[in-house]
Amino acid sequence: MKKKILSGLVVSMLGLSSAAIASEFKPSSVRALGMGGSNVASTKGVEASYWNPAAYGFFGEAVESEAVDNNNLSGKDIGFTLNGDGGAYLFGTFAKNYNIAKALPSTVSNANGKFSSQQMVDAARLVQGVAKLDPRPGGVNMLGGATLGGRVANYGLGLRVFAEVNNTVRIDNQNSGLDLSNAFAGGATSPVPIAPAYFSVSQRDKMIASLQTGGNALTAQQANAVVAAYDQALLNDNTAVGQQQVMTSTLITIHSAPGDLTKNNTVISTRGAVISEVGVTYGYSMNDNLSFGTVLKYLRADLIATDVLIFSNPNAKTTSFNRDNIETSSGVGIDLGAMYRIPDWQFGLTARNVNSPSFEHKASGYVYKLRPQAKVGVAWIPSNTFTVEAGYDITKNNGAVANSKSQYWNVGLEWDAFSILALRVGAFKNIAQNNIGLVPTLGLGLDLWAARIDLGAAVSSKKVMLDGKKTPVFAMASAAITMDF
């Protein structure tokens, strides 16, 4: 019998897998991340394909009144970008269960029923720890993506790959006991209690009586054999000297736990999607003030859905993607955008995945659906070096984690000091549920004439104790190289 609790339960909690059922509106470009995820109204580069394709209608277009060209979009004919981002957030009971599991013994084993005293104590700690695990959902959600895109005048072409991967561990704390009849006596029986050599007669009788109670009660003959094997194992263990009372309590603790640990249904539920999209963007300006845009996307989804029982699969050391479990399907997505601007002000509206493309993992019946999303933004741009924007999710979106909802408000500021160094600050918050708290963001952009290097990061104010340290429940970082002409 070998129980790899730490390498099974804890590692499984840290795996990169997913329970995603839909997509939320994430700050998926470096400028937007630095500005708190608010870019629907002020987007001004290739990333407008994601934030608001209507900006493409103003690129390279001559204007009658330069006062309305707040972002100097008329001077932008050609652009390229390479952007990457990644992040994670903890949800549910992950931190609590991780801390409990981390304290559990990593291995409890025996050979032919000959436990050492330390192995017995470890077995008791294991049983007690499993019973304390919180059965409510918890895990780690991983977000990541990369964009390679270019634009010429009012047209854009881009490749975007993003992953929403999540690992949910469902705890069964109702089956945490050990089958002592097999562990110690190997199924053997004894018609009468033995004369103990290690325990006292009263301790022997107490253990025999305890083994005959509860939902996993042994017969009197099985209980006699278990205590006999236990007595002999500890008699030959030098470290067990003087530990009779402790060993008596340990055996009772292990037996009194409910169910059978070898039948435990603690499961790692892996649900994941890696979406690759090739999008063609087009924008059309009605006049100096109003523009519309659209993105037509070819989508490929690589889906994974697995359920791994921890205790019935003790040799599993990882929950990495397995090609045998991945199913691929494809579809088409449509995004729409509108932008209206007047001197010093811009307003934006974006609707993504308006046709609600969905993808099915047929072997499991798991469906990943990109539901329609809408976001609005308003930006104050008194000069082309200073921007303040606020954004709001009109729709309440299904998040990347099963049973989660998201609806963000966002606020951000950018100051492009001397058109050389862009400084960005912002914040966002999920008002649909308080899973990550307030998330402050920072960003930095360095203009190298022909190219621009941008960095962005976000760390939540809400923290949990993990390994004795306060750990943010959300963190994300992004980097990009951009060229604009």
C-alpha positions in Angstrom: 0.0 0.0 0.0 1.5 3.3 -1.0 -0.3 6.7 -0.7 1.4 9.5 -2.5 -0.6 12.3 -1.1 1.7 15.3 -1.5 2.9 14.3 -5.0 -0.7 13.5 -6.0 -3.0 16.0 -4.3 -0.7 19.0 -4.1 0.9 18.7 -7.4 -2.5 18.2 -9.0 -3.6 21.5 -7.6 -0.7 23.2 -9.3 -1.2 21.6 -12.7 -2.0 23.6 -15.8 -5.4 22.4 -16.8 -8.8 24.0 -17.2 -12.5 24.1 -16.3 -13.2 26.9 -18.7 -16.7 27.1 -20.1 -16.4 30.5 -21.7 -14.2 33.5 -22.0 -14.1 36.7 -20.0 -13.0 40.2 -21.2 -9.3 40.1 -20.1 -6.6 42.8 -20.3 -4.9 40.9 -23.1 -2.5 43.5 -24.4 0.4 45.3 -22.7 -0.9 48.9 -23.0 -4.4 47.8 -21.8 -2.9 45.8 -18.9 -0.9 48.8 -17.7 -4.1 51.0 -17.9 -6.2 48.6 -15.9 -7.8 46.9 -18.8 -9.4 50.0 -20.2 -8.7 50.4 -23.9 -12.0 50.3 -25.7 -12.1 54.0 -26.3 -8.4 54.9 -26.6 -6.9 51.9 -28.4 -4.4 53.1 -31.1 -2.4 50.2 -32.5 -2.7 46.7 -34.0 -4.2 45.6 -30.7 -7.4 47.5 -31.7 -8.4 44.3 -33.4 -9.1 43.0 -29.9 -10.2 46.1 -28.1 -12.1 48.0 -30.8 -11.7 47.4 -34.5 -13.5 50.7 -35.2 -10.1 52.4 -34.6 -9.0 51.0 -37.9 -11.4 53.3 -39.7 -9.4 56.3 -38.5 -5.9 54.9 -39.3 -4.2 56.9 -42.1 -7.4 58.9 -42.9 -7.1 62.6 -43.6 -9.2 64.7 -41.3 -10.9 68.0 -41.9 -10.4 69.0 -38.2 -7.3 67.9 -36.5 -8.9 68.7 -33.1 -10.9 65.5 -33.2 -7.8 63.3 -34.0 -7.0 62.9 -30.3 -4.6 59.9 -30.7 -3.1 61.1 -34.0 -4.5 58.1 -35.8 -4.4 59.9 -39.1 -0.6 59.7 -39.0 -0.6 55.9 -38.7 -0.4 54.0 -42.0 1.5 50.8 -41.1 2.1 49.0 -37.8 3.3 45.7 -36.4 3.2 44.1 -32.9 4.4 41.1 -31.1 2.7 40.7 -27.7 2.8 38.0 -25.0 1.0 37.8 -21.7 0.5 35.3 -18.9 -1.1 35.2 -15.5 -2.8 33.1 -12.8 -5.3 33.4 -10.1 -6.3 31.1 -7.2 -9.9 30.4 -6.5 -12.1 28.7 -4.0 -10.6 26.4 -1.5 -7.2 26.0 -3.1 -5.2 27.9 -0.5 -6.8 26.1 2.4 -6.5 22.6 1.0 -2.9 23.3 -0.3 -1.8 24.3 3.2 -3.4 21.1 4.7 -2.0 18.8 2.0 1.4 20.3 2.2 1.6 19.3 5.9 0.7 15.7 5.1 3.3 12.9 4.9 4.3 12.4 1.3 4.5 8.6 1.6 3.0 6.0 3.9 4.0 2.5 3.0 4.4 -1.0 4.5 5.9 -4.3 3.6 3.8 -7.3 4.6 2.1 -5.5 7.4 5.3 -4.5 9.2 4.8 -0.8 9.9 7.3 1.2 11.8 6.1 3.4 14.6 6.7 6.5 12.5 4.8 5.1 9.6 1.9 4.5 11.9 2.0 8.1 13.1 2.2 9.2 9.5 -0.8 7.1 8.6 -2.8 8.7 11.4 -1.8 12.2 10.2 -2.7 11.3 6.7 -6.2 10.1 7.7 -6.8 13.2 9.9 -5.6 15.5 7.1 -7.8 14.1 4.4 -10.8 14.4 6.6 -10.0 18.1 7.1 -9.9 18.9 3.4 -12.6 21.2 2.2 -14.8 19.5 -0.4 -15.9 22.7 -2.1 -14.3 23.4 -5.5 -10.8 25.1 -5.6 -7.9 25.3 -7.9 -5.6 27.5 -10.0 -6.7 29.2 -13.1 -4.0 30.0 -15.7 -4.4 32.6 -18.4 -1.9 33.2 -21.3 -1.7 34.4 -24.8 0.4 35.7 -27.6 -0.4 38.0 -30.6 1.4 38.6 -33.8 -0.2 41.1 -36.0 0.1 43.9 -38.6 -2.0 46.6 -40.2 -1.9 48.6 -43.4 -4.3 51.6 -43.5 -7.8 50.4 -42.6 -6.9 46.7 -42.8 -5.3 44.3 -40.3 -4.2 40.7 -40.1 -3.3 38.9 -37.0 -2.6 35.6 -35.3 -3.7 35.3 -31.7 -3.3 32.3 -29.5 -4.7 32.3 -26.0 -5.2 29.6 -23.3 -7.7 29.4 -20.5 -6.5 26.5 -18.4 -7.7 25.5 -15.0 -7.3 22.7 -12.5 -10.1 21.9 -10.2 -9.6 19.4 -7.4 -12.9 17.9 -6.0 -12.3 16.5 -2.6 -13.8 13.4 -1.1 -13.3 13.6 2.6 -15.8 10.9 3.4 -13.5 8.0 2.5 -10.3 8.6 4.5 -9.8 5.5 6.5 -7.5 2.5 5.9 -8.4 -1.1 5.5 -6.5 -2.5 8.5 -7.5 -6.1 7.9 -5.5 -6.1 4.7 -2.8 -3.7 5.8 -1.8 -5.7 8.9 -3.2 -9.2 8.8 -3.5 -9.6 5.0 -7.0 -10.9 5.4 -5.9 -13.4 8.1 -8.1 -14.1 11.1 -7.4 -15.3 14.6 -10.1 -17.1 16.7 -8.8 -15.7 20.0 -7.0 -12.6 21.2 -3.2 -13.1 21.4 -1.2 -12.6 24.5 0.4 -9.2 23.7 4.2 -8.8 23.9 4.3 -5.0 23.2 0.9 -3.7 24.4 -0.8 -4.3 27.7 -3.8 -6.6 27.9 -6.1 -3.6 28.5 -4.6 -1.8 25.4 -5.1 -4.9 23.3 -8.7 -5.2 24.4 -9.4 -1.5 23.8 -8.0 -1.8 20.2 -9.9 -5.0 19.5 -13.2 -3.4 20.7 -12.6 -0.3 18.6 -11.9 -2.3 15.4 -15.3 -3.9 15.7 -17.2 -0.6 15.5 -18.1 1.9 12.8 -19.0 1.6 9.2 -15.8 -0.3 8.4 -16.1 -2.7 11.4 -14.0 -5.8 11.4 -15.2 -9.2 12.7 -13.8 -10.3 16.1 -11.5 -12.7 14.3 -10.2 -10.1 11.9 -9.7 -7.6 14.8 -7.7 -10.2 16.8 -5.4 -10.8 13.8 -4.8 -7.1 13.1 -3.8 -6.4 16.7 -1.6 -9.5 16.7 0.3 -8.3 13.6 0.4 -4.7 15.0 1.9 -6.0 18.3 4.6 -8.0 16.6 5.5 -5.2 14.2 6.0 -2.6 17.0 7.8 -5.1 19.2 10.6 -5.3 16.7 10.7 -1.5 16.2 13.3 0.2 18.4 11.8 3.6 17.9 8.5 2.3 19.4 9.8 1.8 22.9 7.6 3.4 25.4 5.1 4.5 22.8 2.4 2.0 23.6 -0.3 4.5 24.5 0.4 6.6 21.4 0.3 3.6 19.1 -3.0 2.5 20.7 -4.5 5.9 19.9 -3.0 5.9 16.4 -4.6 2.6 15.4 -8.0 3.7 16.7 -7.7 7.0 14.8 -6.9 5.3 11.6 -9.8 2.9 12.0 -12.4 5.4 13.2 -12.1 7.5 10.0 -15.0 7.0 7.6 -14.9 4.8 4.5 -11.8 3.5 2.8 -9.0 5.7 1.4 -8.4 3.2 -1.4 -12.0 3.9 -2.6 -11.6 7.7 -2.2 -13.1 9.7 -5.0 -10.9 12.8 -4.8 -10.5 13.8 -8.5 -8.6 16.2 -10.6 -11.0 17.6 -13.1 -9.1 19.0 -16.1 -11.0 21.1 -18.6 -9.0 23.2 -21.0 -8.9 25.1 -24.2 -6.2 26.6 -26.3 -7.7 28.8 -29.0 -5.8 29.8 -32.1 -7.4 32.5 -34.2 -6.5 34.2 -37.4 -8.4 37.4 -37.8 -8.9 39.9 -40.6 -9.8 43.4 -39.4 -11.4 46.2 -41.4 -12.5 49.7 -40.2 -14.6 52.3 -42.0 -15.0 55.9 -40.9 -18.3 57.6 -41.7 -16.7 61.0 -41.1 -14.1 62.6 -38.8 -16.1 61.6 -35.7 -17.7 58.2 -36.3 -16.1 54.9 -37.3 -17.2 51.2 -37.4 -15.1 48.1 -37.5 -15.3 44.4 -37.7 -13.1 41.3 -37.2 -13.7 38.0 -39.0 -11.9 35.2 -37.2 -11.1 31.6 -38.1 -10.9 29.8 -34.8 -9.2 26.5 -33.9 -9.9 25.0 -30.5 -7.7 22.3 -28.8 -9.8 21.0 -26.0 -8.9 18.7 -23.2 -11.2 17.0 -20.6 -9.9 14.4 -18.1 -10.8 13.3 -14.7 -8.1 11.5 -12.7 -8.8 9.8 -9.4 -5.9 10.6 -7.0 -6.0 7.5 -4.8 -6.8 5.0 -7.5 -3.9 6.3 -9.6 -1.1 6.8 -7.1 1.6 6.8 -9.7 0.2 9.9 -11.5 2.8 12.7 -11.0 1.4 15.2 -13.4 -1.8 16.5 -15.0 -0.1 17.8 -18.1 -1.9 17.9 -21.4 -2.0 14.4 -23.0 -2.5 14.3 -26.8 -4.7 11.3 -26.4 -7.2 13.5 -24.5 -7.1 16.5 -26.8 -9.8 17.0 -29.4 -9.6 19.7 -32.1 -12.5 21.5 -33.7 -12.8 24.8 -35.6 -15.3 27.6 -36.2 -15.7 31.2 -37.1 -16.1 34.2 -34.9 -17.2 37.8 -35.5 -16.4 40.9 -33.5 -17.9 44.4 -34.0 -16.9 47.8 -32.8 -17.9 51.5 -32.9 -16.0 54.6 -32.0 -17.1 58.2 -31.7 -14.8 61.1 -31.0 -15.0 64.8 -30.4 -12.2 67.2 -29.3 -10.6 65.8 -26.2 -13.0 62.9 -25.8 -13.5 59.4 -27.3 -16.2 56.8 -26.8 -16.0 53.2 -27.7 -18.3 50.1 -27.8 -17.0 46.6 -28.6 -19.0 43.4 -29.0 -17.0 40.2 -29.3 -18.0 36.8 -30.5 -21.5 38.0 -31.5 -22.2 34.7 -33.3 -21.4 32.7 -30.1 -19.0 30.1 -31.6 -18.8 26.9 -29.5 -16.5 23.8 -29.5 -17.2 20.3 -28.1 -15.0 17.7 -26.6 -17.1 14.8 -27.8 -15.6 12.1 -25.7 -16.6 13.9 -22.5 -19.4 16.1 -23.6 -17.6 19.1 -22.4 -18.4 22.3 -24.4 -16.3 25.4 -24.6 -18.4 28.3 -25.7 -17.3 31.9 -26.6 -20.4 33.7 -25.5 -21.1 37.3 -26.8 -19.5 40.0 -24.8 -19.9 43.8 -24.8 -17.8 46.5 -23.3 -18.0 50.2 -23.3 -15.4 52.8 -22.7 -14.9 56.6 -22.4 -11.6 58.4 -22.7 -10.5 61.9 -22.0 -7.5 62.8 -24.2 -6.6 66.5 -23.8 -3.4 65.9 -25.7 -1.9 63.0 -27.7 0.5 62.3 -24.8 -2.1 62.1 -22.0 -5.1 59.7 -21.7 -7.5 58.8 -19.0 -10.0 56.1 -19.7 -12.8 54.2 -17.9 -14.3 51.0 -19.1 -17.2 48.7 -18.1 -18.5 45.3 -19.1 -22.1 45.6 -20.3 -22.5 41.9 -20.2 -22.0 39.6 -17.3 -19.6 37.0 -18.7 -18.9 33.4 -17.8 -15.4 33.3 -16.5 -12.6 30.9 -17.3 -13.4 29.0 -14.1 -16.5 26.8 -13.8 -19.3 28.5 -12.0 -17.5 31.8 -12.0 -18.9 35.1 -13.3 -17.1 38.3 -14.3 -18.2 41.9 -14.9 -15.3 44.3 -14.7 -15.0 48.0 -14.3 -11.7 49.4 -15.4 -9.9 52.7 -15.0 -6.5 53.7 -16.3 -4.1 56.6 -17.1 -1.3 57.0 -19.6 1.3 59.8 -19.7 3.7 59.7 -22.7 6.4 61.9 -21.2 8.2 63.8 -24.0 6.9 61.1 -26.4 9.8 58.9 -25.2 8.6 57.2 -22.0 5.0 56.2 -21.4 3.9 55.7 -17.8 0.7 53.9 -17.1 -1.3 53.1 -14.0 -4.8 51.7 -13.5 -7.0 49.3 -11.6 -9.9 46.9 -12.3 -12.4 45.0 -10.2 -14.8 42.2 -10.8 -18.2 43.3 -9.5 -20.0 40.1 -10.4 -18.2 38.3 -7.5 -15.4 39.3 -5.2 -13.0 36.6 -6.1 -9.8 38.6 -6.7 -10.6 42.0 -5.0 -9.2 45.2 -6.4 -6.3 44.7 -8.9 -3.9 47.7 -9.3 -1.9 47.7 -12.5 1.3 49.4 -13.8 2.9 49.8 -17.2 5.9 51.3 -18.9 6.6 52.0 -22.6 10.0 53.0 -24.1 10.0 54.6 -27.5 13.1 53.7 -29.5 12.1 55.7 -32.6 11.4 52.8 -35.0 10.3 50.4 -32.3 8.6 50.6 -28.9 9.1 48.2 -26.0 6.2 48.0 -23.5 5.8 46.2 -20.2 2.8 45.8 -18.0 1.9 44.0 -14.7 -1.1 43.5 -12.4 -1.2 42.1 -8.9 -4.3 41.9 -6.7 -4.7 43.5 -3.4 -6.5 40.4 -2.1 -4.1 37.8 -0.6 -4.2 34.4 0.9 -1.8 32.5 3.1 0.2 30.0 1.1 3.1 28.1 2.6 3.1 30.6 5.4 3.4 33.6 3.1 0.8 36.1 1.9 0.3 35.4 -1.8 -1.8 37.5 -4.2 -4.8 35.6 -5.6 -4.3 37.2 -9.0 -1.1 38.2 -10.9 -0.5 38.9 -14.6 2.3 40.3 -16.7 2.6 41.3 -20.4 5.4 42.5 -22.8 5.3 43.7 -26.4 7.5 45.0 -29.2 5.6 47.4 -31.5 6.4 49.4 -34.6 4.1 52.2 -35.9 4.6 54.3 -39.0 
